[in-house]
Amino acid sequence: MKTLSLKLDEILFQQTENILSKLNKPRNRYINEALAYYNKVQNRKLIEKKLAFESNLVGDESMKILGEFEAIESNED
């Protein structure tokens, strides 16, 4: 485990404390779980962005190949 200093906006801190009192969960555990969840969300967004980029590359290449096939068909007629 790493120790770090964290500065939170007062409102965010108060909201967190309010939730923690209802959940009866240690602050450190709550923050660790929140960061783990946020990291999953951000990783998914990065993967989606990469997939969209790579899908465009594949799409462009597919259109190029389709054009070549159409040119071959045209020459055969």
VMD Tcl script that builds the backbone (N, CA, C; Angstrom):
set m [mol new atoms 231]
animate dup $m
set s [atomselect $m all]
$s set {name element resname resid chain x y z} {
  {N N MET 1 A 0.838 -1.186 0.000}
  {CA C MET 1 A 0.000 0.000 0.000}
  {C C MET 1 A 0.879 1.245 0.000}
  {N N LYS 2 A 0.430 2.226 -0.738}
  {CA C LYS 2 A 1.101 3.523 -0.784}
  {C C LYS 2 A 0.310 4.518 0.053}
  {N N THR 3 A 1.034 5.399 0.703}
  {CA C THR 3 A 0.411 6.478 1.465}
  {C C THR 3 A 0.488 7.736 0.621}
  {N N LEU 4 A -0.622 8.479 0.560}
  {CA C LEU 4 A -0.600 9.729 -0.179}
  {C C LEU 4 A -1.439 10.768 0.531}
  {N N SER 5 A -1.127 11.995 0.205}
  {CA C SER 5 A -1.892 13.113 0.739}
  {C C SER 5 A -2.899 13.513 -0.334}
  {N N LEU 6 A -4.116 13.794 0.081}
  {CA C LEU 6 A -5.175 14.069 -0.874}
  {C C LEU 6 A -5.921 15.324 -0.460}
  {N N LYS 7 A -6.095 16.235 -1.400}
  {CA C LYS 7 A -6.883 17.440 -1.135}
  {C C LYS 7 A -8.210 17.292 -1.862}
  {N N LEU 8 A -9.292 17.409 -1.107}
  {CA C LEU 8 A -10.634 17.311 -1.673}
  {C C LEU 8 A -11.361 18.631 -1.510}
  {N N ASP 9 A -12.244 18.916 -2.460}
  {CA C ASP 9 A -13.131 20.058 -2.285}
  {C C ASP 9 A -13.984 19.789 -1.054}
  {N N GLU 10 A -14.298 20.841 -0.327}
  {CA C GLU 10 A -15.056 20.695 0.922}
  {C C GLU 10 A -16.392 19.985 0.695}
  {N N ILE 11 A -17.088 20.347 -0.366}
  {CA C ILE 11 A -18.392 19.734 -0.637}
  {C C ILE 11 A -18.242 18.241 -0.908}
  {N N LEU 12 A -17.251 17.869 -1.706}
  {CA C LEU 12 A -17.005 16.461 -2.010}
  {C C LEU 12 A -16.648 15.691 -0.740}
  {N N PHE 13 A -15.849 16.308 0.105}
  {CA C PHE 13 A -15.482 15.668 1.368}
  {C C PHE 13 A -16.716 15.435 2.238}
  {N N GLN 14 A -17.567 16.446 2.361}
  {CA C GLN 14 A -18.757 16.326 3.193}
  {C C GLN 14 A -19.717 15.269 2.634}
  {N N GLN 15 A -19.885 15.241 1.318}
  {CA C GLN 15 A -20.738 14.221 0.704}
  {C C GLN 15 A -20.188 12.823 0.996}
  {N N THR 16 A -18.893 12.678 0.872}
  {CA C THR 16 A -18.257 11.382 1.124}
  {C C THR 16 A -18.436 10.967 2.573}
  {N N GLU 17 A -18.209 11.887 3.482}
  {CA C GLU 17 A -18.376 11.586 4.903}
  {C C GLU 17 A -19.813 11.189 5.215}
  {N N ASN 18 A -20.751 11.861 4.604}
  {CA C ASN 18 A -22.163 11.540 4.811}
  {C C ASN 18 A -22.470 10.116 4.337}
  {N N ILE 19 A -21.986 9.776 3.167}
  {CA C ILE 19 A -22.194 8.421 2.633}
  {C C ILE 19 A -21.501 7.385 3.511}
  {N N LEU 20 A -20.284 7.686 3.928}
  {CA C LEU 20 A -19.524 6.736 4.751}
  {C C LEU 20 A -20.225 6.453 6.072}
  {N N SER 21 A -20.837 7.456 6.641}
  {CA C SER 21 A -21.529 7.237 7.910}
  {C C SER 21 A -22.716 6.287 7.738}
  {N N LYS 22 A -23.324 6.306 6.551}
  {CA C LYS 22 A -24.455 5.422 6.284}
  {C C LYS 22 A -23.995 4.019 5.894}
  {N N LEU 23 A -22.848 3.934 5.237}
  {CA C LEU 23 A -22.335 2.636 4.807}
  {C C LEU 23 A -21.544 1.928 5.898}
  {N N ASN 24 A -21.102 2.693 6.867}
  {CA C ASN 24 A -20.265 2.145 7.933}
  {C C ASN 24 A -19.026 1.467 7.339}
  {N N LYS 25 A -18.347 2.208 6.448}
  {CA C LYS 25 A -17.185 1.693 5.731}
  {C C LYS 25 A -16.009 2.642 5.975}
  {N N PRO 26 A -14.804 2.115 6.146}
  {CA C PRO 26 A -13.644 2.988 6.323}
  {C C PRO 26 A -13.400 3.872 5.086}
  {N N ARG 27 A -12.993 5.082 5.340}
  {CA C ARG 27 A -12.738 6.045 4.266}
  {C C ARG 27 A -11.736 5.507 3.251}
  {N N ASN 28 A -10.635 4.936 3.737}
  {CA C ASN 28 A -9.621 4.415 2.819}
  {C C ASN 28 A -10.190 3.342 1.892}
  {N N ARG 29 A -10.975 2.434 2.440}
  {CA C ARG 29 A -11.583 1.359 1.631}
  {C C ARG 29 A -12.497 1.961 0.584}
  {N N TYR 30 A -13.311 2.927 0.992}
  {CA C TYR 30 A -14.256 3.581 0.081}
  {C C TYR 30 A -13.508 4.265 -1.066}
  {N N ILE 31 A -12.454 5.001 -0.748}
  {CA C ILE 31 A -11.686 5.713 -1.780}
  {C C ILE 31 A -10.983 4.717 -2.703}
  {N N ASN 32 A -10.429 3.635 -2.143}
  {CA C ASN 32 A -9.799 2.611 -2.978}
  {C C ASN 32 A -10.812 1.994 -3.946}
  {N N GLU 33 A -11.998 1.681 -3.464}
  {CA C GLU 33 A -13.032 1.097 -4.325}
  {C C GLU 33 A -13.483 2.084 -5.394}
  {N N ALA 34 A -13.604 3.351 -5.003}
  {CA C ALA 34 A -14.017 4.379 -5.964}
  {C C ALA 34 A -12.978 4.540 -7.062}
  {N N LEU 35 A -11.701 4.563 -6.691}
  {CA C LEU 35 A -10.640 4.692 -7.692}
  {C C LEU 35 A -10.553 3.461 -8.584}
  {N N ALA 36 A -10.739 2.286 -8.016}
  {CA C ALA 36 A -10.721 1.059 -8.815}
  {C C ALA 36 A -11.839 1.105 -9.863}
  {N N TYR 37 A -13.017 1.532 -9.446}
  {CA C TYR 37 A -14.146 1.644 -10.371}
  {C C TYR 37 A -13.851 2.692 -11.449}
  {N N TYR 38 A -13.358 3.849 -11.051}
  {CA C TYR 38 A -13.059 4.921 -11.999}
  {C C TYR 38 A -11.987 4.478 -12.994}
  {N N ASN 39 A -10.989 3.746 -12.517}
  {CA C ASN 39 A -9.950 3.239 -13.414}
  {C C ASN 39 A -10.533 2.287 -14.450}
  {N N LYS 40 A -11.465 1.431 -14.048}
  {CA C LYS 40 A -12.116 0.527 -14.998}
  {C C LYS 40 A -12.872 1.310 -16.067}
  {N N VAL 41 A -13.593 2.337 -15.632}
  {CA C VAL 41 A -14.348 3.161 -16.579}
  {C C VAL 41 A -13.405 3.836 -17.570}
  {N N GLN 42 A -12.316 4.405 -17.058}
  {CA C GLN 42 A -11.377 5.101 -17.934}
  {C C GLN 42 A -10.672 4.132 -18.882}
  {N N ASN 43 A -10.302 2.951 -18.393}
  {CA C ASN 43 A -9.681 1.947 -19.267}
  {C C ASN 43 A -10.635 1.531 -20.369}
  {N N ARG 44 A -11.912 1.362 -20.032}
  {CA C ARG 44 A -12.905 1.002 -21.046}
  {C C ARG 44 A -13.017 2.098 -22.098}
  {N N LYS 45 A -13.004 3.356 -21.673}
  {CA C LYS 45 A -13.066 4.470 -22.629}
  {C C LYS 45 A -11.851 4.472 -23.545}
  {N N LEU 46 A -10.675 4.200 -22.984}
  {CA C LEU 46 A -9.460 4.148 -23.806}
  {C C LEU 46 A -9.535 3.016 -24.823}
  {N N ILE 47 A -10.042 1.865 -24.402}
  {CA C ILE 47 A -10.186 0.728 -25.313}
  {C C ILE 47 A -11.201 1.052 -26.413}
  {N N GLU 48 A -12.315 1.682 -26.044}
  {CA C GLU 48 A -13.322 2.060 -27.041}
  {C C GLU 48 A -12.736 3.020 -28.073}
  {N N LYS 49 A -11.947 3.973 -27.601}
  {CA C LYS 49 A -11.329 4.949 -28.500}
  {C C LYS 49 A -10.359 4.249 -29.454}
  {N N LYS 50 A -9.558 3.328 -28.913}
  {CA C LYS 50 A -8.604 2.588 -29.741}
  {C C LYS 50 A -9.337 1.705 -30.745}
  {N N LEU 51 A -10.394 1.047 -30.299}
  {CA C LEU 51 A -11.174 0.184 -31.178}
  {C C LEU 51 A -11.805 0.991 -32.311}
  {N N ALA 52 A -12.341 2.151 -32.009}
  {CA C ALA 52 A -12.943 2.996 -33.038}
  {C C ALA 52 A -11.893 3.415 -34.064}
  {N N PHE 53 A -10.719 3.779 -33.593}
  {CA C PHE 53 A -9.629 4.178 -34.493}
  {C C PHE 53 A -9.237 3.017 -35.393}
  {N N GLU 54 A -9.041 1.835 -34.787}
  {CA C GLU 54 A -8.627 0.676 -35.562}
  {C C GLU 54 A -9.728 0.200 -36.500}
  {N N SER 55 A -10.977 0.335 -36.094}
  {CA C SER 55 A -12.095 -0.020 -36.970}
  {C C SER 55 A -12.112 0.875 -38.204}
  {N N ASN 56 A -11.810 2.151 -38.022}
  {CA C ASN 56 A -11.732 3.062 -39.163}
  {C C ASN 56 A -10.612 2.665 -40.106}
  {N N LEU 57 A -9.482 2.257 -39.550}
  {CA C LEU 57 A -8.375 1.811 -40.397}
  {C C LEU 57 A -8.774 0.597 -41.220}
  {N N VAL 58 A -9.420 -0.361 -40.562}
  {CA C VAL 58 A -9.865 -1.575 -41.250}
  {C C VAL 58 A -10.914 -1.221 -42.301}
  {N N GLY 59 A -11.822 -0.324 -41.953}
  {CA C GLY 59 A -12.855 0.090 -42.901}
  {C C GLY 59 A -12.262 0.733 -44.132}
  {N N ASP 60 A -11.294 1.611 -43.944}
  {CA C ASP 60 A -10.628 2.269 -45.072}
  {C C ASP 60 A -9.948 1.234 -45.966}
  {N N GLU 61 A -9.260 0.293 -45.352}
  {CA C GLU 61 A -8.556 -0.744 -46.113}
  {C C GLU 61 A -9.553 -1.638 -46.847}
  {N N SER 62 A -10.669 -1.966 -46.200}
  {CA C SER 62 A -11.700 -2.793 -46.838}
  {C C SER 62 A -12.277 -2.100 -48.070}
  {N N MET 63 A -12.496 -0.801 -47.967}
  {CA C MET 63 A -13.023 -0.054 -49.116}
  {C C MET 63 A -12.019 -0.036 -50.268}
  {N N LYS 64 A -10.750 0.061 -49.923}
  {CA C LYS 64 A -9.704 0.048 -50.949}
  {C C LYS 64 A -9.696 -1.302 -51.675}
  {N N ILE 65 A -9.787 -2.383 -50.927}
  {CA C ILE 65 A -9.793 -3.722 -51.514}
  {C C ILE 65 A -11.057 -3.930 -52.342}
  {N N LEU 66 A -12.197 -3.461 -51.848}
  {CA C LEU 66 A -13.441 -3.560 -52.595}
  {C C LEU 66 A -13.304 -2.852 -53.940}
  {N N GLY 67 A -12.692 -1.684 -53.925}
  {CA C GLY 67 A -12.463 -0.948 -55.169}
  {C C GLY 67 A -11.598 -1.744 -56.142}
  {N N GLU 68 A -10.590 -2.427 -55.613}
  {CA C GLU 68 A -9.728 -3.246 -56.467}
  {C C GLU 68 A -10.512 -4.417 -57.072}
  {N N PHE 69 A -11.360 -5.062 -56.262}
  {CA C PHE 69 A -12.181 -6.158 -56.782}
  {C C PHE 69 A -13.147 -5.658 -57.855}
  {N N GLU 70 A -13.745 -4.507 -57.632}
  {CA C GLU 70 A -14.660 -3.949 -58.620}
  {C C GLU 70 A -13.932 -3.625 -59.918}
  {N N ALA 71 A -12.691 -3.145 -59.793}
  {CA C ALA 71 A -11.897 -2.844 -60.992}
  {C C ALA 71 A -11.586 -4.133 -61.749}
  {N N ILE 72 A -11.296 -5.191 -61.042}
  {CA C ILE 72 A -11.017 -6.486 -61.684}
  {C C ILE 72 A -12.262 -6.971 -62.401}
  {N N GLU 73 A -13.422 -6.880 -61.751}
  {CA C GLU 73 A -14.686 -7.300 -62.375}
  {C C GLU 73 A -14.983 -6.496 -63.613}
  {N N SER 74 A -14.718 -5.203 -63.566}
  {CA C SER 74 A -14.968 -4.336 -64.721}
  {C C SER 74 A -14.090 -4.717 -65.898}
  {N N ASN 75 A -12.876 -5.109 -65.632}
  {CA C ASN 75 A -11.931 -5.488 -66.694}
  {C C ASN 75 A -12.290 -6.837 -67.304}
  {N N GLU 76 A -12.982 -7.679 -66.539}
  {CA C GLU 76 A -13.368 -9.009 -67.036}
  {C C GLU 76 A -14.556 -8.929 -67.971}
  {N N ASP 77 A -15.348 -7.875 -67.871}
  {CA C ASP 77 A -16.558 -7.756 -68.716}
  {C C ASP 77 A -16.248 -7.352 -70.106}
}
mol reanalyze $m
mol bondsrecalc $m
mol representation Tube
mol addrep $m
